[in-house]
Amino acid sequence: MYIKEIELNNFRIYKGVNRISLMPKDEKNIVIVSGQNGFGKTTFLMSLVWCLYGKNMEQVDAMYKKEIADKGNYTKYIVDSMNRKAAEEGETEFSVTISFIGVNVQNVMCDVVVKRSYNIITGTSDKIEVSISGQPQELIENLSQDNQEGEEIFIRDFILPIAIAKFFFFDAEKITSLAEINQKDQRQQLSKAYSEVLGIQKYETLKENLESQLDTFRGRSENWKYQYQLNTLESNIKNADLKIENYENQINELNESITQERYESDEILRKLVKAGDKMSLKDLANLQEDKNKLEQKKNELQEQLKGTFDFIPFALAGETLANVAEQIEKEKLLSEQKYKQDDVKEKITKIRQDIESEKQTLKFVPEVQTADFYINQIEKLVKKYFYSDVQEIDESLKTLHDFSANQTNEINQLISSIKNNFKYQFENLNNEYSSFKNQLDAINRKIRDAERNAQDNHIAELRDKKEKLDFEISEQQQKTGVLNKNIFDLKEQLKKHKQEQTSLRNTIDARAKYSVKAQKTKQLVDTLGVFITKFKEQKKESLQTKMLDALTRLLHKKDFVRRVDVDILTSEDIDIVLYGENNKEIDKSGLSMGERQLYASALLSSLVSESEIDFPVFIDSPMQKFDKQHAENIIKHFYPSVSKQVIIYPLLYKELTEEEYRLLQSNVCKTFLINNTSTDSSEFLETDPDIFFTTYNQISNAN
């Protein structure tokens, strides 16, 4: 799949129709689009995300979420995308159109055009249009659902799922966040994205659908008790899913209301401070920016603290947990020794049988005592020289847990975390949280002092209105917290119900006599289960190899990372761990900013390669945080191979020097400069790659 052309019409700084052709040529895959700050470089990247995802664009990048919140809501945010000069001239609509070629639609390669537009007079929502060559429009109509247009679903299913868009549209300076994931919900979200991009999710979804079909056959079990239990579990799972969806919708509505009311409250605050004449609006803006950063950090620490709460019951039950671990270790040894004992007995029995066979060929009869002596000695010597590590089994030990190897590892990791990290981590987080909270309180006091200086009836009304808004915001935040807690509890219940469901399914399957159709479905489920296990292992090994190879090529510390371990437990629990010298785990949050960016680049290139998803990669702010050698490694090994169509948006001289460009030029097929023709208008100017910097210098000097 390639993006052939993009058209921006009256979109922000791009007045009128502006087209840019991005098709690679001459077997070169890199397109460079550059311009000075404020000319529309980042706007161009944002326009692509908006065209594909509309109001859901906030799921692609936290920056968009913040910008929407700053405006109050999505409608206020997007209506500002109308070019100001065009609006003054009577224009009422802006749009972005992306033309794709080579899109695989139901195994037919098609040209697809996606257009999203917004009318500032009549529109209350975006208008999305999708045209597909070689395919009837009924396909779009058939994809439509009650709560979603077919065009939106088509983009998600055939162009690029929104869950993985962050791996294809990214700011190279901000992707360092991939190395800073330390919250449970962040890890789950990223794990889902990994699962989607690696192709695991689609197979697990298929297996779940087949299991649901098989449940209809299981529900006809002759044992009414099993029927009742299975139906009850299915009902509980569906109800929990519905409740979670309902709570999430309520949270979204509350968040929208909070965003709108916070915007109104901030506007009133600015008026109060201005009237009080005790603080400049610039000082207020700086304080609010500091306040937002502190609140974000405080919330992150709060989530991390919540993550440690899971350990507290285990830490309090330390002695019991230690006893459990000891019992599990004894059970493990018992199992291992029993296996070895059985092996010893089997071999000794065969030796005895061979000796008895040989005795039959003797022409004399050995004395019984002598024969027994030698056989017993042989048995002792076999154990002594071949099975010296086999211990005697404690027959009195009862198996209480019978954990698998994975379950045993989880228990051991839990104990290790409590012993080594829990206390230190909890104390540090608590101290940091208190520190940020105190800083926030100090800023809030300054803001309150500034607004109190204003006094008259109008100001009193404004202050009352602000207090009401702040009270409503606080109440809604509390409701959001309760709903999030409900969702967490429901997810824990879901996990338990699904475990019980799996166990019950196995019990029914072991006893049931199925029809031919049911047997075939069961066979497919079993086959798919085996396939998914092997597929995960294959993806795990392949991703480990690709990441280690990418890190080795990109980092100039060649032996810094010795091993990469990708742990795929479920589609919601995927972790990537780096190991250095002496097989010691590397703390990714302790990496330098440049090393974090290289880690994220290695991860992205490995995921894109492993996914086999055919989509261009767009990179804003490249080469940030890199020294000369790392920059060369990125140019030589990352950009040319990350995708067959790569579009980068550098700020020349700062994010891409002439020397770096010369290293990259052999892979550059097209270069564009964003030329600012007036305060409200920019245009794309294609340049000769051989004189790219010369042209930039000429235009910059002219401007």
N, C-alpha and C positions, 0 to 999 in steps of 0.2 A: 504494500500500500504506500502510495506517495501522495503528498499534498501538491497539487499542480499549481493552484493559484488561490490567493486570498484577496477579497475585495472589502474595503472599509468605506462606508458611505455615511458621511456626517457623524462619524463616531469620534467623539471627544475632539482632539486636536486635528483630526483628519477631515477637513472640510470637503464636501462633494465626494465624488467617486475616486478612490485610490486603489489601484490594483498592484499586486506584486507577484511575480512568477517565481516559485521556489523549486521547480523541477531540476534535479541534478543532471549533469551532463559530463561527457568525456570520462566516465567511470570515477568521477570525483564526487564525494558525498556531502561536502560542507558548504553551507551558505552563511555568509556573514552579513548581518544587518546592524548598522551602527549609527550613532548620532550623538550630539551633545546632550547634556542633562536638560530635561524639560522639553525636548523636541518630540517625544512620543515613542521612545524605545520600549519602555515597560508597558505603556498603553497598548502597543501592538501585541505583545504577548498576552496581556489581559483580555484583549478582544477575542482571541482564539478560544480561551477558556470559557468566556461568556457565550460565544456562539455555540459551543458544544453542550454546555451544562446550565446556562441561564442562572436562575436563582439558587441552584445547587452548587454554584462555583465556590462557595465558602468551604465546601468539603475538600477542595483540591489544595488550597493554601490558606493558612491561618491569616495571612495578610488581607485576603479578601474578606474574611469574616470580621476582622477588626475594622476595615474601611466601611463595611455595611453597618456595623454597630455605631461607628462614629456619625453616620448620617441619620441614624434613627431606625431605618428599616430598608429592605431591599428596594422598594419602589422609589424612595427618596434618593437612594444611591444610584440606581440605574438611570433615572430620569436626568441626572446631571451629565450623562454621557452624550446628550445632544450637543453638537457643536454650537457654540454661542453665536458665532457670526451667521451660521445657517439659520438659526432660530430667529435672529433679528431680521433676516431676509424673508421670513414667512415659512420656512421649512418646518415640518412637524415630525418627521420620521428619520430614525437612524437605523443602520443595519450592518451586519457582518456576514459575509458569505465565504465558505470554504469549499473548494472543488477538489475532490479526491479522485485518483485513478487506481485501478487494481484492488478494489475492495471485494473481499470474498463474501458474497451473499448467497448462502445455501449452495456452496460449491460452484458458483458462477462468478467469474471476475467481472465486476461492474464499475462504471464511473458513477460517483455519488456527489451530489451537491447539497450542502447543508446551509440554510439561511435562517438567521434569527434577526428579528426586527422589533422595534418598539416605537409606538406612536405616542408622543407626549400629550396629545390632546384627548385621543379616544382610548388609549391603552391603559388597562389596569394590570396587564400581564404581557409577557413576551409572546410573539407570534413565531412559531417554529415551522419551517418547511423543509422537507427532504424529497429530492427527486432521484430516482434510481434508473439508470439505463439498463435495458434488458430485463427488467423485472416489473411486473404489474403493480400498480399502487395499492392493490388489495392487500399486499404484504403488510404495508403500514397500518391499514385499517384492521387487519387481523391481530396485529400486535397490541392494539389499543386496549386499555383496561379502564375500570371505573375511575380510578384516581390518577391515571397517567396516560398522556397521549402516546400514540404509536410511534411518532417521530422520536420522542425522548427514549423510548425503549429500544428503538432501532439503533440509535447512537450508542447506547450502553452495550447492546448485544453484538453489533457488527463493526462499530468503529473503535471505541475504546471505553471499557467500563470505568465509571468514575472512581471506583475504589483504588484503581492503580494509576490514575491520571498523574498523580504526584511524581511518579517515576519517569514521566515523559515531558512534563512541563515543570521545570524547577529553576529556582534561583540558586546558583552554585554557592553563593555565600551563606544561604540559609539551610542548605541540605545537611549542614553539620548537626542539625537536630536529630538526624537518624542515629547519631552516636550518643545522644543524650536521653534516650528513652529510659525513664526510671519509674514511671507510674503504671499501675496495673491496667487501667483503661487504655493508656497510650500503647502499651505492649499488645493488648488484645486487638486494637484497631490496626496496628501495623502488621500483626500476625495474619489478620484477615486479608490484608492487602497482599502480603507475601503468598498466602494460600491461593489467592485469585490469580496472581501473576505467574505462579508456578504451575497452575492448572490442576491443583489438588482439589479445590472447592467444587469444580464441576463434576468430578467423579464421586465425591462424597454426597453431593446433592442427588445424583443419579441413584446411588445406593439407598439413600433415604426414601426416595420415591418408590423404589422396588420393594423396600421393607414395608412401606405403607400398603402397597398392593398385596404383599404376602400376608399382612395383618388381617386382611379381609378373609383370607383362607383360614388363618389361625383362629379367627373369631368364630369359626364353625366347628371348633373342637368339640369332641363328644363330652369332654369334661366341663361342665357348666361353671365350675369354680374358676378354671383358667380363662374361660370366655369372659366372665365377669371382671376378673383382675385385669385382663388385657384391655377391655373396653374402658374400664375406669382409668387406667394409666393413659390411654390415648386421649380421653376426655380431659384429664388433668393437664397433659402437655399442651393440648390445643387452647385450653382456658388460660394457661400461663402465658403462652405466646400472644394471645389476644390482649391480656392485661398489660404485658410489656409494651406492645404496640400502642395501646391506649395511653399508658403513662408517658411514653416517649412523645406522643402527639401533644399531650398536656404540657410537657416540658418545653417543647418547641414553641407552643403558644405563649407560655409564661416568659420564655426568653425573648420572644419578639416584643411582648409588652414591656419587659424590663428594659430592653434596648431603647424603645421609644420613650419611656418615662425618664430614663437616665439622660437621654438627649435633651428633653425638655428641662429637667432639673439643672443640667449644666448650663443651658442657655440662660435660665433665671439667675444662676450663680454669677455668670459673667455680668449681667445687668446690676446685680447687687454690689459686686466688687467695684464696678465702674462708678456707681453712684456713691459708694463709700469713699472713693478717692484715697484709699490707703494702700492700694497695691495696683500696679499696672496690669493691663490685660495680658501683656507678654509674660510677666512674672507669674500670673495665674495659670497661663497655658503651660509654662515650665513646671509649675507645681503639680498640675493635673497630669502631665506626662509622667512625672516621677511617681505620682500616686498610682497611675495605671500600671506602671512597671512593678511597683511594690505589691499591688494587689494580685497581679498575675503570679509573681514569685510566691506570695503568701498562699495563694490557692494551690500552686504546685506542691508546696511543702505540706499543705493540709492533706492533699491526696496521698503524698508519700507517707505521711503519718498514719493515714487510714490503712495504707498497705501494711504497716508494721502491726496494726491491731490484730491481724490474723495470727500473728506469732504469740501474742500475749497469753492466750489460754494454754498453749503448749509450754511456754516458759514457766508459767505458774505450776504446771504439772510436770516439772522437770524430772522428779524421781520416777514417776509412773512412765514417762516417755523413755527414760534410760532403761527401765525394766523391760519395756516393750522391745527396745532395740536389742537388748541382750537376748531376749527370747527369740527374736527373729534371726539373730546370728546363730544361736544354737540350732534352730530349725534348719537353717541353711547348711550348717555343718552336718547335721543329722542326715539330711537329704543326700549331700555329697558322699558322706561316709557309707551310707546304706547302698548307694550305687556302686561304690568301690568294693564294699564287702560282697555284694552280689556277684561282682565281676571275679573277685578272688575265689569265691565258692564255686562258681561255674568252671573256672580253669582247673582248680584242684580236683573237682569231680571228674573232669575229662582226663586228668593225669591218672587218677585212681582206675578209671575205666580202661585206659591204655595198659596200665600195669596188670590188671586182671586178665586182659586179653593175652598179654605176653606169658602170664603164668600157665595158661592153657597149653602152651607149646613146650613147657618144661617136661623132662622125663622123670623128674622127682617132685615130691610134694614138700614145699618149704614149711618149716615149723610156723605155726600160727602166730606165736608170740614174736618171733623174729620178723615175719612179714609185716605184722602190725607196727613193730618198732620202726622199720624203714619207711613205711608209708607215712607214719606220724612225723618222722624227721623230715621227709620230703615236703610235707605240708608246712612245717615250721620254717624250713629254709626258703621255700617259695615266698612266704610272707616276709621273711627277713630281708631277702636280697632284691625282691621285685616289687613288694608292696609295703615298704617300711613306713610310708607316710599314712597308711590306713590305721585309724584309731578304732578302738572298741566302741560300739554303739551303746549309748545310755538308753536302755530299753524303757526306762520309766518316764522319759521325756515325752510329753504329749504335744502334738501339733495344734497350736491355737490359731495361728494366722494364715499360714500357707501362702505367703506373699510371692508374687512374681519378681523377677530380677528388677524390673522397672519400679515396682512398688517399694522394694527394699532400698533402691537407690534414692527414691524420693524421701523416705524416712531418714536415711543417713544424711541427705542434703539439708533436711529440715533441722536436724540436731546440730549439724555443723554450723548452719546459719545462726542458730540460737546461741551456740557456744562462742562463736568468733565475731559475729557482726551485729547481732540484734541490739545488745545494750548500748554499744558505741553509736550505732546508727540512730537509735531512738533518742538518745541524749542530744546528739548533734542536731537532729531534725527539730527537736523541741526547742533547743536554744535558738536556732536560726529562725524558727517560726515566731518566737517571742520577740526577737530583735526586729524582724520586719513589721510585726504588729505595732511595736512601739514607734517605729519610724512613720508608719501610716497614721497613727494617732497624732503625732507631732504635726504632720502636714495638714491633717483635718482641722487641727486647732488654729493653724495659721490662716486657713481659708475661712473658718468661722469668724475669726477676729477681723478679717478684712471686710466681710459682708455686714458685720454688726454696726459698722461705723455709719451706715446709711440710715437715715430716719425721715420718713414722711408716710402719709397714708398709702400711697401707691406702693412704696417699698414694703410696707407692712403686709399688704395684700400679696405681693410677690413672695415675701418670706413665708407666709402661711401656705401659699400654694406649693412652694418648694418642700416645706416640711411634710405636707400631705403626700407629695410625690415620693419623697425619700422613705416615708413610712410604708407606702404601697410597694415600693421596690423591695424593702426589707422583708415584708410579708411574703411577696412572691418568691424571693430567694429561699425563704424558709420552706415554702411549699415545694419548690424545686428540689431542695435537699431531701425532704420526706419522700418525694416521688423517686429520686435516685436510689434511696435506701430500699424502697419497695421493689424497684427493678433488680437491685443486687440480690435481695432475698428470693425473688422469683427465679432468677437465674440459677441460684443454688438449688432451689427446689427442682427446677428443670433438669439439672445435672443428675440429681438423685433419681427422679422419675425415669430418665433415660437409661440409667444403670439398671434399675429394676426392670424396665421394659426389655433390655437386652437379655437379662437373666431369664425372664419369663419366656421370651421367644425361644431361647435355647432349650428350656424345659419342654415346651410344647413340641418343638421340632423333633426332640428325641423320642417322643411318644406317638406323634401323629402319623396317620396314614393319609397322605395327600393324593389329590387327583393328579393327572398327568400335567395339567396346566400349572397347578401349584408346585409340583415337583420341579418343573422347568424354571419357575420363578425363583424357587429356593436355590436351585443350582446357579442361576445367574447372580443372585445375592452373594453366595459363597465365593463364586469365581471372582466377582468384583471386589469382594473384601480382600482376597489374596492379592489381586492385582494392585489395589490401593496401597497395601502394605509394601509391596515390591516397588511401586511407583514412588512412594515417599522416600524409601531407602535410596533409590536411584537418583532422585532429585537432591536428596541430602548430600550424597557423595559427589555428585556433579557440581552442585553449588559450592561445596567446600573447596573442591579443586580449582574452580574458576575464580573464587574469591582470593584464595591464597596466591594463585598465579597473578591476578590483577594487583594485589597488594605488593607482591615481590617486584613487579614491573614499575609500579608508581612510587613506592617509598625508596628513598636513597639509603635508608638503614636496611640493608638487604636481609639481615637475620633478625630484625626487630620482631616480626610475626613469624613464628615457626609452624603454627598449626591453626586451622580454622575449624570450629565445630559447629555444625548446624543441627540444632535439636528440634525435630518435628514431632511433637507429641500429638497435637490435634490441629485442626485448621485455625483454632483460636489461641494456640500456644506454640509459637515458633520462636526460637531464640538463637542468636548468633553470638558465639563466644570466641574471642581471640586468645591464643596462648603464645607466650614468648619463651625466653630462655628458661631452662630447667622446668619446662612444661607449666609455667606459672601463668595464671589467668591475667590478662591485661584489662585494666579498668578503662573502658572507652571514654568515660566522662573525664578521665585524667589526661587524655591526649591533648596535644596543642591544637589550636584552631585549624592550622594547616593540615595536621595529621587527621583531624576529624573530617575535614573536607575530602582528603584522599581516601579515607575509609568509606565515606558515603559514595564517592565516585566509583570505587571498586565494587561496592554493593550494588549500585545502580546498573553498572555495565554488566555485572554477573547476572542480575535478575532479568534485565532486558534480553540478554543472550539466552538464558535458560528458558524464558517464557515463550520464545518463538513468536511473540506478538509483533506483527508487522506494522509499526507506527513510527513516524518521525520523532526525534528527540529535540526539544527546545530548551536552550540553556541561557539564562540571564546571568549577568555579572560573572563571567568566567575568569579564571586565573587569580581570583581574590585569595589572599592569605598564603600564596605560594612563593617560595624562594625560587631562584633561577633554575636549579636542577629539577625541582618538583614540577615547575611549569613546563619544562622540556619533556618530562615524562608524560604529563597530561596531553601535551600536543602530539607526541609520537604514538602513545599507546591507548589513549582514551577516546579523543574526538574521532579519529579515523575508523574506529571499530565499534563504537557504541550503537550505531544504527546506520542503515544505508542512506538515510537522509537526516542530517544534523544541521540545525539552525542555531547559531550562537549570536548573542546580543552584547558585544563588548563595548565599553567606553574606551575608545582608542587612547593609547599611551598609558592610561591608568590600568585597564584590565586586559589590554593586548598591546604590547609594544611592537615596534617595527621588526626587531630581532625575532620576537616570538612569531610574528606573522610570516616571516620568511621561512621559518621551520614548518609552519602549517600550510603554506601556499600550495604545495604539491597536491594537497587534497581539497583545495578550495575551488568550487565550480562557478560560484557567483558571489558578487559583493554589492551591497546596497548601502547608500547613505540616506539618512532621514534629513531632508532639507527643510528648514523652517522658513516659509515664505512670508509669514506675518505672525502677529501675536496669536491668532486663532487658526492657523493653518500650517500643516506640514505635509510633505509629499515624499514618495519613495523615488530615489534617483539611482538607477543601476549604473555601476562604474566598471571599468576594466580592472580585473583583479591585479594586473601587473602594475597599475599606477594608483592603487587604492588609497594609500596614505598620502600620496601627492595630491590627489583630488580632494581628499578630506582637508588637507592643509589650505588648499586654495579656497574652498567653500567656507572654512572656519574663519580665514582672514577676511573674506568678503563680508561675512556676517558681522 
